[in-house]
Amino acid sequence: MSQQLILEALYPEMEEATIGQWLVAVGDQVVTDQAIAELITDKVVYEYQSPSEGTILLLLPPVKSVVPVGTVLAVIGAPDEQIPQAAELEALNHRLAVLREAQLAAVNEAAAGDVAPTTTSQRQGVRATPAARRLARERGIDLAGLQGSGADGMITAEDIPEHG
């Protein structure tokens, strides 16, 4: 029977993580506690470990994706097992991401009284930590115009200017 691997909060205020890199591929055999992904939060970079042994049947969010807590990251199971719910899992992850964006917009609106539009570059295609994305949203800054100082050019909170 397949098992969904879900992003859980490592600390109380953790709301999202960035997929830094996958350490396995579909079809790989994994054992319990084997690192399968590097995840980046606003506080830590950590290796997500498999809770059980099996075969990687599905890897969902691509590298550089910012995903909310509750996102299905991967599915493991028997080598010959089919994953009929793959499209449903992707749809669930999409709904979680949309809800997370709506929550952030509501928080920003309450704090600033007005919500700056979120550009496409702030949601995808630009490597940035969750903290940097949050600051950019709050300050109305387009991440596409920034140069990152983090690992592999990733934009960090320190790279976000005070004013847009």
C-alpha positions in Angstrom: 0.0 0.0 0.0 1.4 3.4 -1.0 2.2 6.1 1.6 2.0 9.8 1.0 4.9 11.8 2.5 3.5 15.2 3.7 5.4 18.3 4.7 4.8 18.9 8.4 5.8 21.9 10.5 9.2 21.6 12.2 8.4 24.4 14.6 5.2 26.2 15.6 5.4 29.2 13.2 6.6 27.2 10.2 4.1 27.7 7.3 6.0 26.8 4.2 9.3 25.5 2.8 11.2 25.6 -0.5 12.2 22.4 -2.2 16.0 22.9 -2.4 16.7 19.6 -4.1 15.5 16.1 -4.4 18.0 13.5 -3.2 16.2 10.6 -4.9 14.5 9.9 -8.1 11.3 8.1 -9.1 12.0 4.3 -8.9 14.7 4.6 -6.3 14.5 2.2 -3.3 14.6 4.0 0.1 15.0 2.9 3.7 13.5 4.3 6.8 15.2 7.6 7.8 16.9 8.0 4.5 17.2 11.6 3.3 15.0 12.1 0.2 14.9 15.9 -0.1 16.6 19.1 1.1 14.0 21.6 2.3 14.6 25.2 3.1 12.5 27.3 5.6 13.0 30.8 6.9 14.9 29.3 9.9 16.6 26.1 8.8 17.8 24.0 5.9 17.0 20.3 6.6 16.9 16.9 5.0 13.4 15.4 4.8 13.7 11.7 5.7 11.5 8.8 4.6 9.3 7.5 7.4 9.5 4.0 6.0 11.1 1.8 3.3 9.8 1.4 -0.2 10.2 2.6 -3.8 9.8 6.3 -4.7 6.7 6.2 -6.9 6.0 9.9 -7.3 7.8 13.2 -6.5 5.4 16.1 -6.7 6.7 19.7 -6.2 9.6 20.6 -8.5 12.9 21.9 -7.1 12.6 25.6 -6.2 8.9 25.3 -5.4 7.7 27.1 -2.2 5.1 24.8 -0.7 2.8 25.2 2.4 2.8 22.8 5.3 0.4 19.9 4.4 1.7 19.6 0.9 2.2 16.0 -0.4 5.9 15.9 -1.3 6.2 12.3 -2.5 4.6 8.8 -2.6 6.4 5.6 -1.7 5.2 2.0 -2.0 5.9 -1.3 -3.7 8.0 -1.2 -6.9 5.1 -2.4 -9.1 2.4 -0.3 -7.5 0.4 2.1 -9.6 -0.5 5.7 -8.4 -4.0 6.3 -9.7 -4.4 9.4 -7.5 -1.4 11.4 -8.9 -3.6 14.0 -10.6 -5.7 14.3 -7.4 -2.6 14.8 -5.3 -1.3 17.5 -7.6 -4.8 19.2 -7.5 -4.7 19.0 -3.7 -1.3 20.6 -3.5 -2.4 23.4 -5.9 -5.4 24.1 -3.6 -3.1 24.3 -0.6 -0.9 26.7 -2.4 -3.8 28.9 -3.4 -5.1 28.9 0.1 -1.7 29.9 1.4 -1.5 32.8 -1.0 -5.0 34.0 0.1 -3.9 33.8 3.8 -0.8 35.9 3.0 -2.9 38.4 1.1 -5.3 38.7 4.0 -2.5 39.2 6.5 -0.9 41.8 4.3 -4.2 43.6 3.7 -4.8 43.7 7.5 -1.3 45.0 8.2 -1.0 47.5 5.4 -4.6 48.3 4.6 -3.9 47.6 0.9 -2.6 44.6 -0.9 0.2 45.0 -3.4 -0.3 42.6 -6.4 1.8 39.5 -6.3 3.8 39.1 -9.5 4.4 35.8 -11.2 8.1 36.0 -10.4 7.3 36.1 -6.7 5.4 32.8 -6.9 7.6 30.8 -9.3 10.8 30.9 -11.4 12.9 32.9 -9.0 14.9 31.2 -6.3 14.2 32.8 -3.0 13.7 31.7 0.6 10.2 31.8 2.1 11.3 34.7 4.3 12.5 36.7 1.3 9.3 36.0 -0.6 7.3 37.2 2.4 9.4 40.5 2.7 9.1 41.1 -1.0 5.3 40.7 -0.9 5.1 43.1 2.2 7.3 45.7 0.5 5.8 45.4 -3.0 9.1 44.4 -4.5 9.4 42.2 -7.6 11.9 39.4 -6.9 12.8 39.1 -10.6 14.8 42.3 -10.4 17.0 41.2 -7.5 20.3 39.5 -7.3 20.6 36.8 -4.6 23.5 36.5 -2.2 22.5 33.0 -0.9 23.7 29.6 -2.1 23.5 29.2 -5.9 22.2 32.8 -6.2 19.2 32.3 -4.0 17.5 35.5 -2.8 17.5 35.8 1.0 15.7 38.2 3.3 18.9 40.3 3.5 18.7 40.9 -0.3 15.3 42.6 -0.1 15.6 46.4 0.0 13.7 48.4 2.6 11.6 50.2 -0.1 10.4 49.2 -3.5 
